[in-house]
Amino acid sequence: MPTFSGALDKVTFDIIERYATNLVEAIKNNLISVDAVASGRLFNSIRFDIDIVEAPIRKKGLITEEVVDTFRVTISMMDYGKNVDEGSPPHWLPYDPDKKTFPALYNPGGVELGWLQQRGLRLRDRPPTMTFDREMKSLAFLVARKISEKGTRATHFFRDARRENSINKLNRALQIGIGQEVLLQLKELKK
């Protein structure tokens, strides 16, 4: 937690921290509601950081030489979260010729399970003589081919959470919180 020069800085930080916490919680809840949690890696990677940075002061729309300390909120997650949120255009997934499969979907003997294994997906009409390995490789090919033709669908888990927790809500919370703190300080001065 940063060091504050006054009560208003602490109030502002607390409000921004509450906003960031609520935003991350909304992002995670949306990820669950769109059924986009398989391994939990993306879910567990979503976090926020609050930094104090210098920002130029604007006067009448012009940037001045003066700077002021301000708070910067950064929401971070694994890189592929962008594709889960926005979807992806048609593309072929990386293929492993040694395993003869697409490791992102089916990773036999790998440290991390493929998406099909995490989801527990199986072929609907598989022949009784088909081995599990052959079934998973077939299913992985079918999914990879579909992605190569249509891409992946957008879930908007991040976009929707940002809309629900708009900057207007943060501004309103700051106005109320700072206003209350100013009133408290004025009362203290009157004593």
N, C-alpha and C positions, 0 to 999 in steps of 0.2 A: 504494500500500500504506500502511495506517495506521501511526502510530508506536505502539510498544508500551512499556508500563511494566515488563514483566518477561517472563521466559521462558515462563511459563504462558500469557500473552496470545498470544505468537507461536505456541506449540504449538496453542492453541485455534483461532487464525485459520487456520493451515495445514490443520488437520483439516476445518474448515468449508469452506475453499476447495476442498479435494479432494472433499468431499461435493457441493458445488455443481457442480464440473466434471464429476463422474461423472453427476449428475442431468441436466445439459444434454446430455451425450453420449448418455445413455439416451433422452431425449426425441427427439433427432435420429434415433437409430437406429430408434426406434419409428415415427417419421414415414416413414422409408424403408420399413420392413417392411410398413406398411399401404398402401404405394403412394400416398402423399398428397403427393408432391413433383412439382409441375408446373413452375412458373417458378423455384423455389428461393428466392423472396422470404421465405416463412414460415420455411423451414429456416434461412436466413442471418440471420433476425431474432432467433432464440432465443439468449438470453444471460443471464448472471447478474450481479448487483451485490451486494457485501457492504458494508454501512454499519455504523458504530458509532453506536448510539443510546442515549439514556437510557431506562431502564425502571424502573418502580416496583418496590420490593422487596415481596414478599408474605410475611406472617407469619401462619401458621395460617389461610390462605385469605383474609386481609384485606390490602388494599393499604395500604401505609404511605406516609408523606411522604418517606421515603428513596428515593433513586434510585441505580442502578448502571449503568455502561456495559455494553452488551451488543452482540452482533453480530446484524444483521438481513440475511437472504438474500432477495433479490428475483429471481424468474425473470420475464423479460419476453419478449414476442414480438408480432408484429403482431396487431391486434385480431381479425381473422377466424380466428385460431388457435383461439379458443374454439368457433366453429362447426364447425371441422374436428374438434376433439376431441369435442365433445358432440353434434354433428349440429345440424340446424336444423329448426324446424317448417315446414310447407308455407307458401310465400311466392312471390310473383312477383319475379323479378330486374328491376332497372332496365332499361327499354327506351329505345333511342335512335331517335326517329322519323326523324331525318335519315338515319341509316345503315340504318334499318329492320332492326335487329338488337339483340341483347342483348350489349353490349360486354364484359361479364365472360366471356362464352362465345366470342364471335367479334367481333373488333375490326378490321375492314378499314381499312388506312391509319392505324391508331393507333400510338402510340409503343410501347405494351405489347401483346403478343399476348394474345388471349383463351385461355381454358382449353382449348377444342377444338383450337386451333392448336398450343398447347404440347404437348398429348397426341398430336397427329397423328391425331385421330379422323376417320373418313370414313363416309359412308352405305354400308351393305352393298349395297343393290340400287338404285343410282342410274342413271337413264336416261343413255345415252351422250351425249345432247345437252345435259345439265345442266351449266352452268358451275360452276367451283369456288366462286365467290361465292354463287351460288344454293344450292348444296349445303350450304355452311357455314351460311347463314341458315336453311335448313330444319332442319338438325341442331340448331342453337342453339334454335330454337323447340321442337323435340321435347324437348330436355333441360330447357329452362325450364318447359315444361308439366308434365313429370314432377316437377320440384322444387316446382311450385305445388300438385301433388296429394299428394305424399308427403314433401316436405322432403328433407334430405340425411342420409345415414347417419352415425352417430357412429363415429369411428375409435379413440377412447380412447388416442391416442398419449401424451398428457400424463398422464392419470389413471393409466395402467398404469405409466409410468415413476416416478411418485410412489409408487405401491405397492411397486414393486421396490426403490426407494431410500427406504425408510420412515424416519421420524424416529427409530425405534428403532435402526436401523443407525448413524445419526449419534450418538445418545446413547452407544451401546456404544463407538464409535470415540473419542469424547471421554473416556469413562471410562478406556479403556486408555491413550490418549495422555497425559492429565493424570496418571494414576497413574504412568506411566513417568517423566514429568518430575519429579514429586514425589520419587520414589525417587532420581533422579539428584541432585537438590538436597540430599536428606538425606545421601547419600554424600559430597557436597562439604563439608557441615557437619561430618562426622565427621573429615575430614582435618586 
